């Protein structure tokens, strides 16, 4: 399993979007929304880039975000209908989440989510996909006030759990975020395939 020393690992941190579920509100979902609700995607995307980071660190609500990005002018659809569309874009990715929930029953390692998520979307995804069956807690950007790749989100998680970087194992699908964690000394792995990630984690199952 890569070069990680199994005996040293005390905690697993894991991203959610792109690993367990589709991204909460990625560009593909926004493009789809523009077609479904018939508005200008480029205008929305510009406003989204302007404010989404603020939403993801919990400084504004989903309503505030939508008022800025979509409902800054009259629309022929409701905010409730748009939110329903947003939530429906969260879909479980094949295989890994179900496997991990079972694996969690057979490991002594605590497992924490470490992800960039807006508060309302994060809460919906936790409840909808029963993520408490896997995670012992959630270091979500909306709760801690930092978003990846800000090193403070990783440092905060390690300080609260009371572990050193070399005692952590972190999975993310994005190379830039894997590198950000590696720069802090964290054992970081890019999730690409179920077969690879599950094989690594099998090393931490109780025999």
C-alpha positions as CSV (number, residue, x, y, z in Angstrom):
1,X,0.0,0.0,0.0
2,X,2.0,3.0,-1.1
3,X,4.7,4.0,1.5
4,X,2.4,4.6,4.5
5,X,3.5,2.9,7.7
6,X,0.3,1.2,8.8
7,X,1.3,0.9,12.5
8,X,1.7,4.7,12.7
9,X,-1.7,5.7,11.4
10,X,-4.2,6.9,14.2
11,X,-6.9,8.6,12.1
12,X,-8.4,8.7,8.6
13,X,-9.5,12.0,7.0
14,X,-11.6,11.8,3.9
15,X,-13.1,14.2,1.4
16,X,-16.8,13.7,0.4
17,X,-17.4,15.3,-3.0
18,X,-15.7,13.3,-5.8
19,X,-14.9,10.4,-3.4
20,X,-18.2,9.3,-1.8
21,X,-20.7,11.5,-3.5
22,X,-20.9,13.8,-6.5
23,X,-19.8,17.4,-5.8
24,X,-22.4,19.4,-3.9
25,X,-22.6,22.2,-6.5
26,X,-20.0,21.7,-9.2
27,X,-19.8,23.4,-12.6
28,X,-21.6,20.5,-14.3
29,X,-24.6,21.0,-12.0
30,X,-24.6,24.7,-12.5
31,X,-24.5,24.3,-16.3
32,X,-27.4,21.9,-16.0
33,X,-29.3,24.3,-13.8
34,X,-28.9,27.1,-16.4
35,X,-30.4,24.8,-19.1
36,X,-33.3,23.5,-16.9
37,X,-34.2,27.0,-15.6
38,X,-33.3,28.9,-18.7
39,X,-30.9,31.6,-17.6
40,X,-27.5,32.8,-18.6
41,X,-24.8,30.4,-17.3
42,X,-21.8,32.8,-17.8
43,X,-23.4,35.5,-15.7
44,X,-24.2,33.0,-13.0
45,X,-20.8,31.5,-13.1
46,X,-19.1,34.9,-12.7
47,X,-21.2,35.7,-9.6
48,X,-20.7,32.2,-8.3
49,X,-16.9,32.6,-8.4
50,X,-17.2,35.9,-6.7
51,X,-19.1,34.7,-3.6
52,X,-19.0,30.8,-3.3
53,X,-15.9,30.8,-1.2
54,X,-17.8,33.0,1.3
55,X,-20.7,30.5,1.3
56,X,-18.4,27.5,1.8
57,X,-16.8,28.9,4.9
58,X,-20.2,29.5,6.5
59,X,-20.2,33.3,6.4
60,X,-23.5,33.5,4.4
61,X,-26.5,31.3,4.1
62,X,-27.7,29.4,1.0
63,X,-30.4,32.0,0.6
64,X,-27.8,34.7,0.6
65,X,-25.8,32.9,-2.0
66,X,-28.8,32.3,-4.2
67,X,-30.0,36.0,-3.8
68,X,-26.6,37.1,-5.2
69,X,-26.0,34.4,-7.9
70,X,-29.5,33.6,-9.2
71,X,-32.3,35.8,-7.7
72,X,-30.7,39.2,-8.2
73,X,-33.4,39.8,-10.8
74,X,-36.9,38.5,-11.3
75,X,-37.2,34.8,-12.3
76,X,-40.0,32.7,-13.5
77,X,-39.2,30.0,-11.0
78,X,-39.1,29.9,-7.2
79,X,-36.2,29.7,-4.8
80,X,-37.7,26.5,-3.3
81,X,-37.8,24.8,-6.7
82,X,-34.2,25.8,-7.4
83,X,-33.0,24.5,-4.0
84,X,-34.8,21.2,-4.7
85,X,-32.8,21.0,-7.9
86,X,-29.6,21.7,-6.1
87,X,-30.1,19.0,-3.5
88,X,-31.1,16.5,-6.1
89,X,-27.7,16.9,-7.8
90,X,-26.0,15.1,-4.8
91,X,-25.8,11.5,-5.8
92,X,-23.9,8.6,-4.3
93,X,-20.9,7.4,-6.3
94,X,-20.7,3.7,-7.0
95,X,-19.4,1.2,-4.5
96,X,-17.1,3.1,-2.0
97,X,-19.6,4.6,0.5
98,X,-21.4,1.3,1.1
99,X,-18.1,-0.6,1.4
100,X,-16.8,2.0,3.9
101,X,-19.8,1.8,6.1
102,X,-19.2,-1.9,6.5
103,X,-15.4,-1.5,6.8
104,X,-16.0,1.0,9.7
105,X,-17.5,-1.7,11.8
106,X,-14.2,-3.6,11.5
107,X,-11.6,-1.0,12.2
108,X,-10.4,0.8,15.3
109,X,-9.5,3.9,13.5
110,X,-11.6,7.1,13.8
111,X,-12.7,8.5,10.5
112,X,-13.5,12.1,9.9
113,X,-14.8,14.1,6.9
114,X,-12.6,16.9,5.8
115,X,-14.4,18.8,3.0
116,X,-15.4,22.1,1.5
117,X,-19.1,22.2,1.9
118,X,-21.7,25.0,2.4
119,X,-23.8,24.6,5.6
120,X,-27.2,23.7,4.1
121,X,-25.8,21.4,1.4
122,X,-23.5,19.7,4.0
123,X,-26.4,19.1,6.4
124,X,-28.6,17.7,3.6
125,X,-25.8,15.3,2.4
126,X,-25.0,14.1,5.9
127,X,-28.7,13.2,6.5
128,X,-29.6,12.0,3.1
129,X,-26.7,9.6,2.7
130,X,-26.4,8.7,6.4
131,X,-22.8,9.8,6.6
132,X,-22.8,9.4,10.4
133,X,-22.6,5.7,9.8
134,X,-19.1,6.3,8.5
135,X,-17.8,9.5,10.0
136,X,-17.1,10.2,13.6
137,X,-17.3,13.9,12.9
138,X,-17.2,16.5,10.2
139,X,-14.4,19.1,9.6
140,X,-16.5,20.9,7.0
141,X,-15.4,24.3,5.8
142,X,-18.7,25.8,6.8
143,X,-18.1,24.7,10.4
144,X,-14.4,25.6,10.9
145,X,-14.3,28.7,8.8
146,X,-11.5,27.7,6.4
147,X,-11.7,25.9,3.1
148,X,-9.1,23.6,1.4
149,X,-6.4,24.2,0.3
150,X,-6.0,26.6,3.3
151,X,-3.6,24.7,5.6
152,X,-5.5,25.9,8.6
153,X,-8.4,23.5,7.9
154,X,-5.9,20.5,8.1
155,X,-4.1,22.0,11.1
156,X,-7.4,22.6,13.0
157,X,-8.5,19.0,12.3
158,X,-5.2,17.6,13.6
159,X,-5.2,19.8,16.7
160,X,-8.8,18.8,17.6
161,X,-8.1,15.1,17.1
162,X,-4.7,15.5,18.7
163,X,-2.6,13.7,16.1
164,X,0.6,14.5,14.3
165,X,0.7,14.7,10.5
166,X,2.5,11.4,10.1
167,X,-0.3,9.7,12.1
168,X,-2.9,10.8,9.5
169,X,-4.2,9.2,6.3
170,X,-6.1,11.5,4.0
171,X,-8.0,10.7,0.8
172,X,-9.1,13.3,-1.8
173,X,-9.8,13.1,-5.5
174,X,-8.2,16.4,-6.4
175,X,-4.4,16.4,-6.9
176,X,-4.0,20.0,-5.7
177,X,-5.7,19.2,-2.4
178,X,-3.7,16.0,-2.0
179,X,-0.5,18.1,-2.5
180,X,-1.7,20.7,0.1
181,X,-2.0,18.0,2.7
182,X,1.3,16.4,1.8
183,X,3.0,19.7,2.2
184,X,2.0,19.5,5.9
185,X,3.5,16.0,6.2
186,X,0.1,14.2,6.1
187,X,0.0,10.8,4.4
188,X,-2.2,11.8,1.4
189,X,-3.6,9.7,-1.3
190,X,-5.5,10.6,-4.4
191,X,-8.7,8.6,-4.6
192,X,-9.1,7.4,-8.2
193,X,-10.7,3.9,-8.1
194,X,-12.7,2.0,-5.6
195,X,-10.4,-1.0,-5.9
196,X,-7.3,1.0,-5.0
197,X,-8.7,2.9,-2.0
198,X,-10.5,-0.1,-0.6
199,X,-7.3,-2.2,-0.8
200,X,-5.4,0.4,1.1
201,X,-8.0,0.6,3.8
202,X,-8.2,-3.1,4.2
203,X,-4.9,-2.9,5.9
204,X,-6.6,-1.2,8.8
205,X,-9.4,-3.8,9.3
206,X,-9.3,-5.9,12.5
207,X,-8.1,-9.4,11.6
